[in-house]
Amino acid sequence: MNRILIAIDESQGAMKAVEYAARYFSRAGDLQILLVHVLPNLPAIFWDDGHILNEEEKKERKKVVDKWLADRIAKLEPVFLQATAALTAQGAQKVAIERKTISDSLDAAESLLEAAAEDGADTIVLGRRGNPEGKHPLPGSVAGKVISQGTGLTIIAVA
């Protein structure tokens, strides 16, 4: 069975990656698709108070952080639905599409590579942000890091 991981977020590049995967992979009968979103790091306001929190403050902070995470996940629901619709419109089986949201990441590229390894994906499809005037992508870009560190994987970066 083939497994591909498609990295998604709210960007045009991510949707282009989904459309590419839909066009070229959706009709494969034994294909399993994993849609992965890596949440951005928590804003500093959630972790930098300038002092060590007491137990009451920790409980209140957890409520605020949990609400922030729930809001981010809810905001991404239309993206997951759009990606699933694009894939099934091209022939992918809905039961073959899984979702994963990673919320404890310090490095999106590393998280995508770890998710691919944990879930047995042999291909990663991801968008990359376009660069004005043909400039080269920044060396620290997520796509660049996945490409340089994705040993043993097929990496497809869609611009």
Biotite code that builds the C-alpha atoms (Angstrom):
import biotite.structure as struc

atoms = struc.array([
    struc.Atom([0.000, 0.000, 0.000], chain_id="A", res_id=1, res_name="MET", atom_name="CA", element="C"),
    struc.Atom([1.267, 3.480, -0.877], chain_id="A", res_id=2, res_name="ASN", atom_name="CA", element="C"),
    struc.Atom([0.952, 6.313, 1.626], chain_id="A", res_id=3, res_name="ARG", atom_name="CA", element="C"),
    struc.Atom([1.426, 9.958, 0.830], chain_id="A", res_id=4, res_name="ILE", atom_name="CA", element="C"),
    struc.Atom([1.491, 12.861, 3.219], chain_id="A", res_id=5, res_name="LEU", atom_name="CA", element="C"),
    struc.Atom([0.154, 16.189, 1.999], chain_id="A", res_id=6, res_name="ILE", atom_name="CA", element="C"),
    struc.Atom([1.103, 19.216, 4.088], chain_id="A", res_id=7, res_name="ALA", atom_name="CA", element="C"),
    struc.Atom([-1.745, 21.696, 4.288], chain_id="A", res_id=8, res_name="ILE", atom_name="CA", element="C"),
    struc.Atom([-2.372, 25.158, 5.649], chain_id="A", res_id=9, res_name="ASP", atom_name="CA", element="C"),
    struc.Atom([-4.346, 28.183, 4.505], chain_id="A", res_id=10, res_name="GLU", atom_name="CA", element="C"),
    struc.Atom([-1.853, 29.118, 1.757], chain_id="A", res_id=11, res_name="SER", atom_name="CA", element="C"),
    struc.Atom([-2.330, 28.949, -2.009], chain_id="A", res_id=12, res_name="GLN", atom_name="CA", element="C"),
    struc.Atom([0.787, 26.793, -2.236], chain_id="A", res_id=13, res_name="GLY", atom_name="CA", element="C"),
    struc.Atom([-0.745, 24.147, 0.003], chain_id="A", res_id=14, res_name="ALA", atom_name="CA", element="C"),
    struc.Atom([-3.904, 24.007, -2.086], chain_id="A", res_id=15, res_name="MET", atom_name="CA", element="C"),
    struc.Atom([-1.778, 23.686, -5.239], chain_id="A", res_id=16, res_name="LYS", atom_name="CA", element="C"),
    struc.Atom([-0.064, 20.722, -3.566], chain_id="A", res_id=17, res_name="ALA", atom_name="CA", element="C"),
    struc.Atom([-3.467, 19.141, -2.853], chain_id="A", res_id=18, res_name="VAL", atom_name="CA", element="C"),
    struc.Atom([-4.571, 19.720, -6.463], chain_id="A", res_id=19, res_name="GLU", atom_name="CA", element="C"),
    struc.Atom([-1.326, 18.180, -7.744], chain_id="A", res_id=20, res_name="TYR", atom_name="CA", element="C"),
    struc.Atom([-1.766, 15.116, -5.545], chain_id="A", res_id=21, res_name="ALA", atom_name="CA", element="C"),
    struc.Atom([-5.421, 14.848, -6.573], chain_id="A", res_id=22, res_name="ALA", atom_name="CA", element="C"),
    struc.Atom([-4.494, 14.959, -10.241], chain_id="A", res_id=23, res_name="ARG", atom_name="CA", element="C"),
    struc.Atom([-1.616, 12.487, -10.143], chain_id="A", res_id=24, res_name="TYR", atom_name="CA", element="C"),
    struc.Atom([-2.310, 10.144, -7.230], chain_id="A", res_id=25, res_name="PHE", atom_name="CA", element="C"),
    struc.Atom([-6.053, 9.990, -6.491], chain_id="A", res_id=26, res_name="SER", atom_name="CA", element="C"),
    struc.Atom([-6.852, 7.152, -8.879], chain_id="A", res_id=27, res_name="ARG", atom_name="CA", element="C"),
    struc.Atom([-4.301, 4.774, -7.349], chain_id="A", res_id=28, res_name="ALA", atom_name="CA", element="C"),
    struc.Atom([-6.378, 1.976, -5.846], chain_id="A", res_id=29, res_name="GLY", atom_name="CA", element="C"),
    struc.Atom([-4.198, 1.200, -2.847], chain_id="A", res_id=30, res_name="ASP", atom_name="CA", element="C"),
    struc.Atom([-3.356, 4.798, -1.942], chain_id="A", res_id=31, res_name="LEU", atom_name="CA", element="C"),
    struc.Atom([-3.670, 6.105, 1.599], chain_id="A", res_id=32, res_name="GLN", atom_name="CA", element="C"),
    struc.Atom([-3.527, 9.900, 1.997], chain_id="A", res_id=33, res_name="ILE", atom_name="CA", element="C"),
    struc.Atom([-2.585, 11.729, 5.185], chain_id="A", res_id=34, res_name="LEU", atom_name="CA", element="C"),
    struc.Atom([-3.436, 15.443, 5.319], chain_id="A", res_id=35, res_name="LEU", atom_name="CA", element="C"),
    struc.Atom([-1.170, 17.094, 7.895], chain_id="A", res_id=36, res_name="VAL", atom_name="CA", element="C"),
    struc.Atom([-1.306, 20.584, 9.333], chain_id="A", res_id=37, res_name="HIS", atom_name="CA", element="C"),
    struc.Atom([1.380, 21.868, 11.673], chain_id="A", res_id=38, res_name="VAL", atom_name="CA", element="C"),
    struc.Atom([0.078, 24.618, 13.926], chain_id="A", res_id=39, res_name="LEU", atom_name="CA", element="C"),
    struc.Atom([2.338, 27.622, 14.400], chain_id="A", res_id=40, res_name="PRO", atom_name="CA", element="C"),
    struc.Atom([4.134, 28.071, 17.698], chain_id="A", res_id=41, res_name="ASN", atom_name="CA", element="C"),
    struc.Atom([2.139, 29.505, 20.555], chain_id="A", res_id=42, res_name="LEU", atom_name="CA", element="C"),
    struc.Atom([2.304, 33.304, 20.622], chain_id="A", res_id=43, res_name="PRO", atom_name="CA", element="C"),
    struc.Atom([4.654, 34.698, 23.265], chain_id="A", res_id=44, res_name="ALA", atom_name="CA", element="C"),
    struc.Atom([1.727, 36.034, 25.276], chain_id="A", res_id=45, res_name="ILE", atom_name="CA", element="C"),
    struc.Atom([0.901, 32.421, 26.223], chain_id="A", res_id=46, res_name="PHE", atom_name="CA", element="C"),
    struc.Atom([4.260, 31.568, 27.682], chain_id="A", res_id=47, res_name="TRP", atom_name="CA", element="C"),
    struc.Atom([6.247, 34.696, 28.576], chain_id="A", res_id=48, res_name="ASP", atom_name="CA", element="C"),
    struc.Atom([4.992, 36.341, 31.766], chain_id="A", res_id=49, res_name="ASP", atom_name="CA", element="C"),
    struc.Atom([8.352, 37.233, 33.213], chain_id="A", res_id=50, res_name="GLY", atom_name="CA", element="C"),
    struc.Atom([7.712, 35.033, 36.241], chain_id="A", res_id=51, res_name="HIS", atom_name="CA", element="C"),
    struc.Atom([7.011, 31.428, 37.135], chain_id="A", res_id=52, res_name="ILE", atom_name="CA", element="C"),
    struc.Atom([3.286, 30.747, 37.190], chain_id="A", res_id=53, res_name="LEU", atom_name="CA", element="C"),
    struc.Atom([1.608, 29.492, 40.351], chain_id="A", res_id=54, res_name="ASN", atom_name="CA", element="C"),
    struc.Atom([-0.920, 26.634, 40.146], chain_id="A", res_id=55, res_name="GLU", atom_name="CA", element="C"),
    struc.Atom([-3.936, 28.926, 39.730], chain_id="A", res_id=56, res_name="GLU", atom_name="CA", element="C"),
    struc.Atom([-2.204, 30.874, 36.929], chain_id="A", res_id=57, res_name="GLU", atom_name="CA", element="C"),
    struc.Atom([-1.235, 27.590, 35.240], chain_id="A", res_id=58, res_name="LYS", atom_name="CA", element="C"),
    struc.Atom([-4.879, 26.440, 35.224], chain_id="A", res_id=59, res_name="LYS", atom_name="CA", element="C"),
    struc.Atom([-6.047, 29.743, 33.766], chain_id="A", res_id=60, res_name="GLU", atom_name="CA", element="C"),
    struc.Atom([-3.265, 29.684, 31.173], chain_id="A", res_id=61, res_name="ARG", atom_name="CA", element="C"),
    struc.Atom([-4.201, 26.135, 30.147], chain_id="A", res_id=62, res_name="LYS", atom_name="CA", element="C"),
    struc.Atom([-7.780, 27.261, 29.503], chain_id="A", res_id=63, res_name="LYS", atom_name="CA", element="C"),
    struc.Atom([-6.570, 30.130, 27.312], chain_id="A", res_id=64, res_name="VAL", atom_name="CA", element="C"),
    struc.Atom([-4.117, 27.909, 25.401], chain_id="A", res_id=65, res_name="VAL", atom_name="CA", element="C"),
    struc.Atom([-6.727, 25.169, 24.914], chain_id="A", res_id=66, res_name="ASP", atom_name="CA", element="C"),
    struc.Atom([-9.173, 27.747, 23.531], chain_id="A", res_id=67, res_name="LYS", atom_name="CA", element="C"),
    struc.Atom([-6.492, 29.130, 21.195], chain_id="A", res_id=68, res_name="TRP", atom_name="CA", element="C"),
    struc.Atom([-5.732, 25.594, 19.927], chain_id="A", res_id=69, res_name="LEU", atom_name="CA", element="C"),
    struc.Atom([-9.429, 24.787, 19.459], chain_id="A", res_id=70, res_name="ALA", atom_name="CA", element="C"),
    struc.Atom([-9.949, 28.050, 17.547], chain_id="A", res_id=71, res_name="ASP", atom_name="CA", element="C"),
    struc.Atom([-6.971, 27.344, 15.255], chain_id="A", res_id=72, res_name="ARG", atom_name="CA", element="C"),
    struc.Atom([-8.195, 23.805, 14.568], chain_id="A", res_id=73, res_name="ILE", atom_name="CA", element="C"),
    struc.Atom([-11.734, 25.064, 13.874], chain_id="A", res_id=74, res_name="ALA", atom_name="CA", element="C"),
    struc.Atom([-10.338, 27.708, 11.519], chain_id="A", res_id=75, res_name="LYS", atom_name="CA", element="C"),
    struc.Atom([-8.583, 24.976, 9.560], chain_id="A", res_id=76, res_name="LEU", atom_name="CA", element="C"),
    struc.Atom([-11.677, 22.759, 9.169], chain_id="A", res_id=77, res_name="GLU", atom_name="CA", element="C"),
    struc.Atom([-12.686, 24.376, 5.828], chain_id="A", res_id=78, res_name="PRO", atom_name="CA", element="C"),
    struc.Atom([-9.161, 23.722, 4.513], chain_id="A", res_id=79, res_name="VAL", atom_name="CA", element="C"),
    struc.Atom([-9.400, 20.030, 5.423], chain_id="A", res_id=80, res_name="PHE", atom_name="CA", element="C"),
    struc.Atom([-12.849, 19.863, 3.801], chain_id="A", res_id=81, res_name="LEU", atom_name="CA", element="C"),
    struc.Atom([-11.633, 21.618, 0.637], chain_id="A", res_id=82, res_name="GLN", atom_name="CA", element="C"),
    struc.Atom([-8.631, 19.301, 0.395], chain_id="A", res_id=83, res_name="ALA", atom_name="CA", element="C"),
    struc.Atom([-10.800, 16.215, 0.895], chain_id="A", res_id=84, res_name="THR", atom_name="CA", element="C"),
    struc.Atom([-13.268, 17.437, -1.742], chain_id="A", res_id=85, res_name="ALA", atom_name="CA", element="C"),
    struc.Atom([-10.470, 18.060, -4.259], chain_id="A", res_id=86, res_name="ALA", atom_name="CA", element="C"),
    struc.Atom([-9.039, 14.588, -3.685], chain_id="A", res_id=87, res_name="LEU", atom_name="CA", element="C"),
    struc.Atom([-12.362, 12.735, -3.851], chain_id="A", res_id=88, res_name="THR", atom_name="CA", element="C"),
    struc.Atom([-13.406, 14.689, -6.959], chain_id="A", res_id=89, res_name="ALA", atom_name="CA", element="C"),
    struc.Atom([-10.421, 13.128, -8.726], chain_id="A", res_id=90, res_name="GLN", atom_name="CA", element="C"),
    struc.Atom([-11.201, 9.603, -7.551], chain_id="A", res_id=91, res_name="GLY", atom_name="CA", element="C"),
    struc.Atom([-9.631, 9.211, -4.109], chain_id="A", res_id=92, res_name="ALA", atom_name="CA", element="C"),
    struc.Atom([-11.694, 7.160, -1.689], chain_id="A", res_id=93, res_name="GLN", atom_name="CA", element="C"),
    struc.Atom([-12.867, 9.225, 1.279], chain_id="A", res_id=94, res_name="LYS", atom_name="CA", element="C"),
    struc.Atom([-12.074, 6.339, 3.638], chain_id="A", res_id=95, res_name="VAL", atom_name="CA", element="C"),
    struc.Atom([-8.460, 6.449, 2.411], chain_id="A", res_id=96, res_name="ALA", atom_name="CA", element="C"),
    struc.Atom([-8.001, 10.058, 3.569], chain_id="A", res_id=97, res_name="ILE", atom_name="CA", element="C"),
    struc.Atom([-6.851, 10.724, 7.122], chain_id="A", res_id=98, res_name="GLU", atom_name="CA", element="C"),
    struc.Atom([-6.143, 14.001, 8.904], chain_id="A", res_id=99, res_name="ARG", atom_name="CA", element="C"),
    struc.Atom([-3.595, 14.987, 11.454], chain_id="A", res_id=100, res_name="LYS", atom_name="CA", element="C"),
    struc.Atom([-2.958, 18.262, 13.257], chain_id="A", res_id=101, res_name="THR", atom_name="CA", element="C"),
    struc.Atom([0.351, 18.703, 15.044], chain_id="A", res_id=102, res_name="ILE", atom_name="CA", element="C"),
    struc.Atom([0.235, 21.269, 17.824], chain_id="A", res_id=103, res_name="SER", atom_name="CA", element="C"),
    struc.Atom([3.448, 20.744, 19.759], chain_id="A", res_id=104, res_name="ASP", atom_name="CA", element="C"),
    struc.Atom([5.917, 21.594, 17.002], chain_id="A", res_id=105, res_name="SER", atom_name="CA", element="C"),
    struc.Atom([8.985, 23.779, 17.207], chain_id="A", res_id=106, res_name="LEU", atom_name="CA", element="C"),
    struc.Atom([9.944, 23.096, 13.576], chain_id="A", res_id=107, res_name="ASP", atom_name="CA", element="C"),
    struc.Atom([7.292, 22.481, 10.901], chain_id="A", res_id=108, res_name="ALA", atom_name="CA", element="C"),
    struc.Atom([9.661, 20.692, 8.520], chain_id="A", res_id=109, res_name="ALA", atom_name="CA", element="C"),
    struc.Atom([10.870, 18.341, 11.225], chain_id="A", res_id=110, res_name="GLU", atom_name="CA", element="C"),
    struc.Atom([7.282, 17.668, 12.291], chain_id="A", res_id=111, res_name="SER", atom_name="CA", element="C"),
    struc.Atom([6.267, 16.781, 8.727], chain_id="A", res_id=112, res_name="LEU", atom_name="CA", element="C"),
    struc.Atom([9.217, 14.399, 8.387], chain_id="A", res_id=113, res_name="LEU", atom_name="CA", element="C"),
    struc.Atom([8.396, 12.784, 11.750], chain_id="A", res_id=114, res_name="GLU", atom_name="CA", element="C"),
    struc.Atom([4.731, 12.406, 10.748], chain_id="A", res_id=115, res_name="ALA", atom_name="CA", element="C"),
    struc.Atom([5.779, 10.751, 7.479], chain_id="A", res_id=116, res_name="ALA", atom_name="CA", element="C"),
    struc.Atom([8.014, 8.308, 9.359], chain_id="A", res_id=117, res_name="ALA", atom_name="CA", element="C"),
    struc.Atom([5.402, 7.539, 12.048], chain_id="A", res_id=118, res_name="GLU", atom_name="CA", element="C"),
    struc.Atom([2.612, 6.997, 9.537], chain_id="A", res_id=119, res_name="ASP", atom_name="CA", element="C"),
    struc.Atom([4.659, 5.098, 6.956], chain_id="A", res_id=120, res_name="GLY", atom_name="CA", element="C"),
    struc.Atom([4.371, 7.693, 4.187], chain_id="A", res_id=121, res_name="ALA", atom_name="CA", element="C"),
    struc.Atom([6.886, 7.284, 1.392], chain_id="A", res_id=122, res_name="ASP", atom_name="CA", element="C"),
    struc.Atom([5.973, 10.530, -0.385], chain_id="A", res_id=123, res_name="THR", atom_name="CA", element="C"),
    struc.Atom([5.484, 14.070, 0.904], chain_id="A", res_id=124, res_name="ILE", atom_name="CA", element="C"),
    struc.Atom([3.662, 16.623, -1.229], chain_id="A", res_id=125, res_name="VAL", atom_name="CA", element="C"),
    struc.Atom([3.843, 20.211, -0.078], chain_id="A", res_id=126, res_name="LEU", atom_name="CA", element="C"),
    struc.Atom([3.451, 23.674, -1.458], chain_id="A", res_id=127, res_name="GLY", atom_name="CA", element="C"),
    struc.Atom([6.122, 26.255, -1.383], chain_id="A", res_id=128, res_name="ARG", atom_name="CA", element="C"),
    struc.Atom([5.623, 29.932, -1.316], chain_id="A", res_id=129, res_name="ARG", atom_name="CA", element="C"),
    struc.Atom([6.302, 31.674, -4.592], chain_id="A", res_id=130, res_name="GLY", atom_name="CA", element="C"),
    struc.Atom([9.223, 34.049, -4.744], chain_id="A", res_id=131, res_name="ASN", atom_name="CA", element="C"),
    struc.Atom([8.943, 37.425, -6.429], chain_id="A", res_id=132, res_name="PRO", atom_name="CA", element="C"),
    struc.Atom([11.180, 38.138, -9.406], chain_id="A", res_id=133, res_name="GLU", atom_name="CA", element="C"),
    struc.Atom([12.514, 34.577, -9.530], chain_id="A", res_id=134, res_name="GLY", atom_name="CA", element="C"),
    struc.Atom([14.537, 34.894, -6.331], chain_id="A", res_id=135, res_name="LYS", atom_name="CA", element="C"),
    struc.Atom([15.673, 31.670, -4.688], chain_id="A", res_id=136, res_name="HIS", atom_name="CA", element="C"),
    struc.Atom([13.695, 30.486, -1.657], chain_id="A", res_id=137, res_name="PRO", atom_name="CA", element="C"),
    struc.Atom([15.072, 31.266, 1.745], chain_id="A", res_id=138, res_name="LEU", atom_name="CA", element="C"),
    struc.Atom([17.331, 28.501, 3.061], chain_id="A", res_id=139, res_name="PRO", atom_name="CA", element="C"),
    struc.Atom([15.159, 28.114, 6.170], chain_id="A", res_id=140, res_name="GLY", atom_name="CA", element="C"),
    struc.Atom([11.905, 27.508, 4.304], chain_id="A", res_id=141, res_name="SER", atom_name="CA", element="C"),
    struc.Atom([9.813, 24.501, 5.279], chain_id="A", res_id=142, res_name="VAL", atom_name="CA", element="C"),
    struc.Atom([9.944, 23.063, 1.751], chain_id="A", res_id=143, res_name="ALA", atom_name="CA", element="C"),
    struc.Atom([13.704, 23.555, 1.573], chain_id="A", res_id=144, res_name="GLY", atom_name="CA", element="C"),
    struc.Atom([14.250, 21.802, 4.896], chain_id="A", res_id=145, res_name="LYS", atom_name="CA", element="C"),
    struc.Atom([11.966, 18.900, 3.995], chain_id="A", res_id=146, res_name="VAL", atom_name="CA", element="C"),
    struc.Atom([13.784, 18.464, 0.683], chain_id="A", res_id=147, res_name="ILE", atom_name="CA", element="C"),
    struc.Atom([17.240, 18.590, 2.269], chain_id="A", res_id=148, res_name="SER", atom_name="CA", element="C"),
    struc.Atom([16.377, 16.341, 5.230], chain_id="A", res_id=149, res_name="GLN", atom_name="CA", element="C"),
    struc.Atom([13.875, 13.935, 3.633], chain_id="A", res_id=150, res_name="GLY", atom_name="CA", element="C"),
    struc.Atom([16.333, 11.132, 2.968], chain_id="A", res_id=151, res_name="THR", atom_name="CA", element="C"),
    struc.Atom([14.644, 8.042, 1.545], chain_id="A", res_id=152, res_name="GLY", atom_name="CA", element="C"),
    struc.Atom([11.413, 9.861, 0.732], chain_id="A", res_id=153, res_name="LEU", atom_name="CA", element="C"),
    struc.Atom([9.962, 11.166, -2.493], chain_id="A", res_id=154, res_name="THR", atom_name="CA", element="C"),
    struc.Atom([9.435, 14.880, -1.942], chain_id="A", res_id=155, res_name="ILE", atom_name="CA", element="C"),
    struc.Atom([7.254, 16.898, -4.305], chain_id="A", res_id=156, res_name="ILE", atom_name="CA", element="C"),
    struc.Atom([7.339, 20.660, -3.753], chain_id="A", res_id=157, res_name="ALA", atom_name="CA", element="C"),
    struc.Atom([4.639, 22.407, -5.762], chain_id="A", res_id=158, res_name="VAL", atom_name="CA", element="C"),
    struc.Atom([5.055, 26.107, -6.532], chain_id="A", res_id=159, res_name="ALA", atom_name="CA", element="C"),
])
